[in-house]
Amino acid sequence: MSAFLEIRRLSARLRGTPHRLLRSVDICVEAGAVRGLVGESGAGKSMIGKAVLGVLPKVVEVVEGAIVLDGDDLLAMPPAERRRLVGAKTAMIPQDPLTALNPSRRIGPQITDRLTDILGWTKARAATRAAEVLEEVRIPEPARVMRLYPHELSGGMRQRVLIAAAFAAEPKLIVADEPTTALDVTVQKQILRLISEMQARHGTALLFVTHDLGVVAKICDSLSVLYAGKVVEDTSVERFFAGPAHPYSAALLQATPRHTDPAGSLMPVSRAVLDSVTAEIAEADAGWVSHG
């Protein structure tokens, strides 16, 4: 498989400060493959996804690197051209469906607007496609659901709507930003299975942001482990679970609760490991600052 998305030495910082939030990030997502972004809260996982989609907060600026999508460097493009390319080739499944959906608009237009406004489809074609993809994510009576408001659906149904909206235009890449966080455990399992089935059926590349290594084991082909905005390990899922190469990755894996040992004690990441990886980052930052 060839790379559909290549992130090369991407660094970002708080605007007007030397404080880096992303540190020379290198990530490759092959066409039709699933790559997980794993790490603690604040590691920079969601920020990488937002950088790809061009929706970073205004207080964050990219200071170096490239984001190459299907052969085009997004960071070298004029903003309008970048928006058109990203809108045509990518989509996002956000974390919280309740806040992602507009409460004052019906479900139907929240799926069809992208098809008509960005891709130029007719309203009739977009409505037909919306009903098709809602049925594909196993929402009964899609025509009726398209007339409802978000508050009239359950959390699981709202997340299915967002999955349908993401796949509606057949994007080549989807960024899934912890899409099961706001759901209960039973619904989480259903949604993960659905995303995996949809990804395989459509052959879509998937950048899956998560803190859950169990999720990675279920749906990802490869993963990047982040700490404080730096990729500390980049490997296949098979090699990772056979034995992580970086001490921090190994500590994360060891800290994961196991259903086979429900009475076992949780193993926190040790201070020695944290001190070691923090020293690695400080050394890299010192070189970057002096270079800059």
C-alpha positions as CSV (number, residue, x, y, z in Angstrom):
1,M,0.0,0.0,0.0
2,S,1.1,3.6,-0.7
3,A,1.0,6.4,1.8
4,F,-2.1,8.6,1.6
5,L,-1.1,10.9,4.5
6,E,2.5,11.7,5.4
7,I,3.2,14.0,8.3
8,R,6.9,15.1,8.2
9,R,8.7,16.7,11.1
10,L,5.6,18.6,12.2
11,S,6.2,21.1,15.0
12,A,3.7,23.5,16.5
13,R,3.8,25.9,19.4
14,L,1.7,28.4,21.3
15,R,1.7,31.5,19.2
16,G,4.3,34.0,20.2
17,T,6.1,31.6,22.6
18,P,8.9,29.1,22.3
19,H,6.7,26.4,24.0
20,R,6.3,23.5,21.6
21,L,3.1,21.4,21.6
22,L,4.1,19.1,18.8
23,R,7.7,18.1,18.4
24,S,9.0,17.0,15.0
25,V,6.2,14.5,14.5
26,D,6.6,11.9,11.7
27,I,3.5,9.8,10.9
28,C,2.5,7.9,7.8
29,V,-1.0,6.5,7.1
30,E,-1.2,4.1,4.2
31,A,-4.2,4.1,1.9
32,G,-7.0,2.0,3.3
33,A,-5.1,1.3,6.6
34,V,-5.9,2.2,10.2
35,R,-3.3,4.0,12.3
36,G,-3.8,4.7,16.0
37,L,-2.5,7.7,17.9
38,V,-2.0,6.7,21.5
39,G,-1.0,8.5,24.6
40,E,-2.1,10.1,27.8
41,S,-4.4,13.1,27.9
42,G,-2.5,16.2,26.6
43,A,0.0,14.1,24.6
44,G,-1.0,15.9,21.4
45,K,-3.1,13.2,19.7
46,S,-6.1,15.4,18.9
47,M,-3.8,18.3,17.9
48,I,-2.3,16.2,15.2
49,G,-5.7,15.4,13.8
50,K,-6.7,19.0,13.9
51,A,-3.5,20.0,12.2
52,V,-4.3,17.6,9.3
53,L,-7.8,19.0,9.0
54,G,-6.7,22.6,9.3
55,V,-8.7,23.4,12.4
56,L,-6.1,24.1,15.0
57,P,-7.0,26.8,17.5
58,K,-5.8,30.3,16.6
59,V,-3.4,30.3,19.6
60,V,-1.5,27.4,18.1
61,E,0.8,27.9,15.1
62,V,2.7,25.3,13.0
63,V,6.3,26.4,12.8
64,E,7.8,23.7,10.6
65,G,7.1,20.5,8.8
66,A,4.8,19.2,6.1
67,I,1.4,17.5,5.9
68,V,1.3,15.7,2.6
69,L,-2.2,14.5,1.7
70,D,-2.4,12.3,-1.5
71,G,0.8,14.0,-2.8
72,D,-0.1,17.6,-2.0
73,D,1.5,19.5,0.9
74,L,-1.4,21.1,2.7
75,L,0.8,23.6,4.6
76,A,2.2,25.0,1.3
77,M,-1.3,25.7,-0.1
78,P,-3.3,28.9,0.1
79,P,-6.0,28.6,2.7
80,A,-9.0,28.4,0.3
81,E,-7.3,25.7,-1.8
82,R,-6.5,23.7,1.3
83,R,-10.0,23.9,2.5
84,R,-11.3,22.6,-0.8
85,L,-8.9,19.7,-0.8
86,V,-9.4,18.7,2.8
87,G,-13.2,19.0,2.4
88,A,-13.2,16.7,-0.7
89,K,-10.8,14.1,0.6
90,T,-11.1,13.9,4.4
91,A,-13.8,13.8,7.1
92,M,-13.9,13.7,10.9
93,I,-15.8,11.6,13.5
94,P,-15.7,13.9,16.6
95,Q,-15.6,12.9,20.2
96,D,-18.9,14.1,21.6
97,P,-22.0,13.8,19.3
98,L,-24.1,16.0,21.5
99,T,-21.8,19.0,21.0
100,A,-20.8,18.1,17.4
101,L,-24.4,18.2,16.1
102,N,-26.2,21.5,15.9
103,P,-29.2,21.2,18.3
104,S,-31.3,23.7,16.3
105,R,-31.1,21.9,12.9
106,R,-32.6,18.6,11.7
107,I,-30.4,15.6,11.1
108,G,-30.8,15.5,7.4
109,P,-29.2,18.9,6.5
110,Q,-26.3,18.2,8.9
111,I,-25.4,15.3,6.6
112,T,-26.3,16.8,3.2
113,D,-24.8,20.3,3.6
114,R,-21.3,19.0,3.1
115,L,-22.4,17.1,0.0
116,T,-24.1,20.2,-1.6
117,D,-21.8,23.0,-0.4
118,I,-18.4,21.4,-0.8
119,L,-18.9,18.6,-3.4
120,G,-21.6,20.4,-5.4
121,W,-24.2,17.7,-5.4
122,T,-27.8,18.4,-6.0
123,K,-30.1,18.5,-3.0
124,A,-32.0,15.4,-4.3
125,R,-28.8,13.4,-4.8
126,A,-27.5,14.5,-1.4
127,A,-30.7,13.5,0.4
128,T,-30.7,10.1,-1.3
129,R,-27.1,9.5,-0.3
130,A,-27.8,10.6,3.3
131,A,-30.6,8.1,3.6
132,E,-28.4,5.3,2.1
133,V,-25.6,5.9,4.6
134,L,-27.9,6.2,7.6
135,E,-29.2,2.8,6.6
136,E,-25.7,1.5,6.2
137,V,-24.9,2.4,9.9
138,R,-28.1,0.5,10.9
139,I,-30.3,3.4,11.7
140,P,-33.9,2.3,11.1
141,E,-36.3,4.5,9.1
142,P,-33.6,6.9,7.8
143,A,-36.1,9.2,6.1
144,R,-37.9,9.7,9.4
145,V,-34.6,10.2,11.3
146,M,-33.5,12.8,8.9
147,R,-36.4,15.0,10.0
148,L,-35.6,14.7,13.7
149,Y,-33.5,17.0,15.9
150,P,-30.4,15.7,17.7
151,H,-32.0,15.7,21.1
152,E,-34.6,13.2,19.9
153,L,-32.0,10.6,19.4
154,S,-30.0,8.5,21.9
155,G,-26.2,9.0,22.4
156,G,-25.5,5.9,20.4
157,M,-27.8,7.0,17.5
158,R,-26.2,10.4,17.4
159,Q,-22.8,8.8,17.1
160,R,-24.1,6.7,14.3
161,V,-25.3,9.9,12.6
162,L,-21.8,11.3,12.8
163,I,-20.3,8.1,11.4
164,A,-22.8,8.3,8.5
165,A,-21.9,11.9,7.9
166,A,-18.2,11.2,7.8
167,F,-18.6,8.3,5.3
168,A,-21.3,10.0,3.2
169,A,-19.0,11.7,0.7
170,E,-16.6,8.6,0.4
171,P,-13.6,10.4,1.8
172,K,-10.1,8.8,1.4
173,L,-9.1,9.7,5.0
174,I,-11.2,10.0,8.2
175,V,-9.8,11.4,11.5
176,A,-11.7,9.7,14.4
177,D,-11.1,11.7,17.6
178,E,-11.9,9.3,20.5
179,P,-15.4,8.7,19.0
180,T,-16.5,6.4,21.8
181,T,-15.5,8.5,24.9
182,A,-19.0,9.8,25.6
183,L,-20.7,6.5,25.3
184,D,-21.4,3.7,27.8
185,V,-19.3,0.5,27.5
186,T,-22.0,-1.6,25.7
187,V,-22.6,1.1,23.0
188,Q,-18.8,1.7,22.7
189,K,-18.4,-1.9,21.5
190,Q,-21.1,-1.5,18.9
191,I,-19.7,1.7,17.6
192,L,-16.2,0.4,17.3
193,R,-17.4,-2.6,15.4
194,L,-19.4,-0.3,13.1
195,I,-16.5,2.0,12.4
196,S,-14.3,-1.0,11.7
197,E,-16.9,-2.5,9.3
198,M,-17.4,0.8,7.5
199,Q,-13.7,1.4,7.1
200,A,-13.1,-2.0,5.6
201,R,-16.1,-1.8,3.3
202,H,-15.2,1.6,1.9
203,G,-11.4,1.2,2.0
204,T,-11.0,4.4,3.9
205,A,-7.7,5.3,5.6
206,L,-8.4,6.0,9.3
207,L,-6.4,8.1,11.8
208,F,-7.8,6.9,15.1
209,V,-7.1,9.0,18.2
210,T,-7.5,7.1,21.4
211,H,-6.0,6.5,24.9
212,D,-7.3,3.0,25.0
213,L,-4.8,0.3,23.9
214,G,-7.7,-2.2,23.9
215,V,-9.2,-0.2,21.0
216,V,-5.9,-0.2,19.2
217,A,-5.7,-4.0,19.4
218,K,-9.1,-4.4,17.9
219,I,-9.1,-2.1,14.9
220,C,-5.6,-0.6,14.1
221,D,-2.9,-1.9,11.8
222,S,-0.2,0.3,13.2
223,L,0.2,2.9,15.9
224,S,2.2,5.9,17.1
225,V,2.8,6.4,20.8
226,L,3.0,10.1,21.9
227,Y,4.3,11.8,25.0
228,A,4.3,15.6,25.3
229,G,3.9,16.1,21.6
230,K,6.7,13.7,20.6
231,V,6.3,10.3,18.9
232,V,8.3,8.0,21.1
233,E,7.5,4.8,19.2
234,D,6.1,4.1,15.7
235,T,5.3,0.4,14.9
236,S,2.8,-2.2,13.8
237,V,0.2,-3.3,16.3
238,E,1.5,-6.9,16.1
239,R,5.1,-5.8,17.1
240,F,3.8,-3.5,19.8
241,F,1.8,-6.1,21.6
242,A,4.6,-8.6,21.2
243,G,7.0,-6.2,23.0
244,P,7.2,-2.4,22.8
245,A,10.6,-1.0,22.0
246,H,10.4,2.2,24.1
247,P,10.3,2.1,27.9
248,Y,7.4,4.5,28.0
249,S,5.4,2.4,25.5
250,A,6.1,-0.7,27.6
251,A,5.0,1.2,30.8
252,L,1.7,2.2,29.1
253,L,1.0,-1.4,28.1
254,Q,1.8,-2.6,31.5
255,A,-0.6,0.0,33.0
256,T,-3.5,-1.3,30.9
257,P,-6.2,-3.1,33.1
258,R,-6.7,-6.7,32.0
259,H,-10.0,-8.5,32.1
260,T,-8.1,-11.8,32.7
261,D,-6.8,-10.4,36.0
262,P,-9.7,-8.3,37.4
263,A,-8.2,-8.4,40.9
264,G,-4.7,-7.3,39.8
265,S,-3.3,-4.0,40.9
266,L,-3.0,-1.2,38.4
267,M,0.6,-0.5,37.4
268,P,1.2,3.3,37.1
269,V,3.9,4.6,34.8
270,S,7.0,4.8,37.0
271,R,8.7,8.1,37.8
272,A,12.0,6.7,36.4
273,V,10.3,6.1,33.0
274,L,8.7,9.6,33.0
275,D,12.0,11.2,34.0
276,S,13.8,9.4,31.2
277,V,11.3,10.4,28.4
278,T,11.1,14.0,29.8
279,A,14.9,14.2,29.5
280,E,14.7,13.0,25.9
281,I,12.3,15.7,25.1
282,A,14.2,18.4,26.9
283,E,17.3,17.5,25.0
284,A,15.4,17.7,21.7
285,D,13.9,21.0,22.6
286,A,17.2,22.5,23.5
287,G,18.5,21.6,20.1
288,W,15.4,22.9,18.4
289,V,15.6,26.3,20.2
290,S,19.3,26.7,19.5
291,H,18.7,25.8,15.9
292,G,15.8,28.3,15.6
